[in-house]
C-alpha cells in the first residue's frame, strides 16, 4: 500500500540573502503566507485558512480503527498547535510522526508500534539523522496530545493512549569556571595548544559567545536566549537595560510551564549587554542582521575548540548557572525565582550542590552518645 501524502504544514523558510519567510508546504508545493519571522500568529492564521479550504476530514462514526492518524495530527496542527508556546516545534514533531504513523489508523497506535517508532528514530528514520530516545519520547507526547485532543473534540469515540519509553535520568553535567572560560574562548576562535598557550585557529563567532554568556549568567533556556530582543517586544523576550531587567517572554506572549519569568540582569552581564546593544540591531544573538533560530553548529565548534565532550549542550549552561548559584549559597527559593525553574526541581535535581544541603546529617556523627543504645543513653 503506498504511503499517504503528508498533510500540509507550516515551515519557516530560510534563504541566503533574504529574510526568513513562513511558507506552507503541501505535496511538494510551496505557498507563501506573506509573513516573515516574528509574525508567527499571522502566518498561523493564513495556514488555518488554507487548511479549511484544502481538506475536510471524514471522521465517520469516530471509530479509531477507521480514523487515520494523519487526520488526527492535521486536526491538532490546525486547531491546537497554533495556541501553544512553540507551534513551529510542534510542526516539526508532527512531520516526523507522519513519516512513521501516516499510513496507520488511530487504533494502530499501540505499545508495539510506539516502541517501533522509538527504535526507528534512534536508528535514523528514513534519511534523517538518528536521535536520542528522549527526543522520540517528546515526539510521542505530541502524538498523545493530538489523540487526546481528537477525543475531547469528539472526533474519535474512544481514547487512544500512547505508550512512552522511560524518561531519561536528569542530566547533572555542569561546567567549572575554567571550562566555561574555554567554551567562550572557543566561540571566539581560540584553543589551547599542547603547552597550554592560547592561539587563534578560526574566525570569531561573536553571536555564539554572547549566547553562552547570557545563558550562563541568567539560566535562560536555549530558544528563549536566541529570541531575546532589545527593547519592548510583543512576540519574544527582551532586555530593559535602563531598569536592568530581563523579560523572558514577550508582552503579549502566553505563559507556559516553561515559566519564562522576568529577572534582574546580573551586574557582571549588564556592561556586556550595553556594549552589545551598540553593536547589533535586533538582539544580542544576531548574525548577519538577523536572529539565529538554533545554536547548533557554532556551539559544537566552540565546544570542540574548548576540548569538551558531546555531553556538553546548550542546556548545560542552565545547569551550570543553577549549580554556581547554589554553590554561592543563594537560597533555592531565589534560584528558582531567578531562573524560572520550580523550587521542587531545584531541590530534587540540584539540591546536593547547596552549601546547606542536609545540614543535620553532617552533625549526626558528633557527640558522646553516637552509637549508644537507648539503655546506654539512659
Residue pairs with C-beta under 8 A, 6 or more apart in sequence:
1 103
3 102
3 103
4 68
4 70
4 102
4 103
5 27
6 27
6 70
6 95
6 98
6 99
6 102
7 26
7 55
7 70
7 73
7 74
7 77
7 98
8 24
8 25
8 26
8 47
8 50
8 51
8 54
8 55
8 74
9 24
9 25
9 26
9 77
9 91
9 94
9 95
10 22
10 23
10 24
10 25
10 33
10 43
10 44
10 47
10 77
10 87
10 88
10 91
11 22
11 23
11 24
11 25
11 91
12 20
12 21
12 22
12 23
12 37
12 88
12 293
13 20
13 21
13 22
13 23
13 30
14 20
14 293
19 36
19 37
19 290
20 36
20 37
20 290
20 293
21 32
21 33
21 35
21 36
21 37
22 32
22 33
22 35
22 36
22 37
22 39
22 40
22 43
22 46
22 47
23 30
23 31
23 32
23 33
24 30
24 31
24 32
24 33
24 46
24 47
24 50
26 50
26 54
31 50
33 42
33 43
33 46
33 47
34 46
35 42
35 43
35 46
37 290
37 291
38 235
38 236
39 235
40 87
40 88
40 235
41 82
41 235
44 82
44 87
45 82
47 78
47 82
48 78
48 82
51 74
51 77
51 78
52 78
55 74
57 68
57 71
57 74
57 75
57 155
58 71
59 67
59 71
59 155
59 156
60 66
60 67
61 157
62 154
62 155
62 156
62 157
62 158
63 107
63 156
63 157
64 105
64 106
64 107
64 156
64 157
64 158
64 160
65 105
65 106
65 107
66 105
67 105
67 106
67 107
67 150
67 155
67 156
68 102
68 104
68 105
68 106
69 97
69 98
69 101
69 102
69 104
69 105
69 106
69 108
69 109
69 143
70 98
70 101
70 102
72 106
72 146
72 147
72 150
72 155
72 156
73 94
73 97
73 98
73 101
73 143
73 146
75 146
75 149
75 150
75 153
75 155
76 90
76 94
76 142
76 145
76 146
76 149
76 150
77 90
77 91
77 94
79 149
79 153
80 145
80 146
80 149
81 87
81 90
81 91
81 94
83 254
84 90
84 256
85 253
85 254
85 256
85 258
86 223
90 142
93 138
93 139
93 142
94 142
94 146
96 121
96 125
96 128
96 139
97 117
97 139
97 140
97 142
97 143
99 125
99 126
100 116
100 117
100 120
100 121
100 125
101 108
101 109
101 113
101 117
101 143
104 113
106 147
106 150
106 156
106 160
107 160
109 143
109 147
109 160
109 162
110 163
111 163
114 140
114 162
114 163
114 164
115 163
115 165
117 136
117 139
117 140
118 133
118 136
118 137
118 140
118 165
121 128
121 130
121 131
121 135
121 136
121 139
122 130
122 131
122 132
122 133
122 136
123 130
124 130
132 168
133 165
133 168
134 167
134 168
136 165
137 164
137 165
137 167
137 168
140 162
140 163
140 164
140 165
141 162
141 164
143 162
144 161
144 162
144 164
147 156
147 159
147 160
147 161
147 162
148 159
150 156
151 158
151 159
151 160
170 348
170 349
171 311
171 315
171 316
171 319
172 319
172 349
172 350
173 311
173 312
173 316
173 319
174 316
174 319
174 320
174 322
174 323
174 324
175 183
175 216
175 308
175 312
175 316
175 317
175 320
179 306
179 308
179 312
180 212
180 216
180 320
182 192
182 305
182 306
182 307
182 308
183 212
183 302
183 303
183 306
183 308
183 312
184 209
184 212
184 213
184 302
185 191
185 198
185 305
185 306
186 301
186 302
186 303
186 304
186 305
186 306
187 204
187 205
187 206
187 208
187 209
187 212
187 298
187 299
187 301
187 302
188 200
188 204
188 205
188 206
188 209
189 200
189 201
189 202
189 203
189 204
189 205
189 305
190 198
190 199
190 200
190 201
190 305
191 198
191 199
191 201
191 305
191 306
191 307
192 198
192 199
192 307
193 199
201 305
202 301
202 305
205 298
205 301
205 302
207 284
207 285
207 286
207 287
207 292
207 298
208 295
208 298
208 299
208 301
208 302
209 302
210 272
210 276
210 284
210 285
211 225
211 226
211 284
211 285
211 295
211 299
211 314
212 299
212 302
212 317
213 269
213 272
214 220
214 225
214 228
214 269
214 284
214 285
215 222
215 225
215 314
215 317
215 318
215 321
216 317
216 320
216 321
217 266
217 268
217 269
217 321
218 225
218 246
218 263
218 265
218 266
218 269
218 321
218 338
218 339
219 317
219 318
219 321
219 322
219 325
219 338
219 339
219 340
219 341
220 228
220 237
220 246
220 248
220 260
220 318
220 339
220 340
221 258
221 260
221 315
221 318
222 295
222 314
222 315
224 237
224 248
224 249
224 258
224 260
225 285
225 295
226 285
226 291
226 292
226 293
226 294
226 295
227 236
227 237
227 283
227 291
228 236
228 237
228 238
228 239
228 246
228 248
228 283
228 284
228 285
229 236
229 237
229 238
229 239
229 282
229 283
229 291
230 238
230 239
230 241
230 277
230 280
230 281
230 282
230 283
230 284
231 238
231 239
231 240
232 238
232 240
232 251
233 250
233 251
234 250
234 251
234 252
234 253
235 250
235 252
235 253
236 249
236 250
236 253
237 246
237 247
237 248
237 249
237 250
237 260
238 247
238 250
238 283
239 245
239 246
239 247
239 265
239 273
239 277
239 284
240 246
240 247
241 265
241 270
241 273
241 274
241 277
244 264
244 265
244 270
245 262
245 263
245 264
245 265
246 262
246 263
246 264
246 265
247 262
248 260
248 261
248 262
248 263
248 340
249 255
249 260
253 260
258 340
259 340
259 341
259 342
260 340
261 337
261 340
263 337
263 338
263 339
263 340
264 338
265 273
273 284
276 284
277 284
280 286
281 289
282 289
282 290
282 291
283 291
285 291
285 292
285 295
286 292
292 298
295 314
299 313
299 314
303 309
303 310
303 312
318 339
319 350
321 339
322 335
322 339
322 341
322 346
322 350
322 353
323 350
323 353
325 334
325 335
325 338
325 339
326 332
326 335
326 346
326 350
326 351
326 353
326 354
326 355
327 353
327 354
327 355
329 354
329 355
329 356
330 338
332 343
332 346
332 347
332 351
332 354
333 343
335 341
335 343
335 346
335 350
336 342
336 343
336 345
336 346
351 357
364 370
369 377
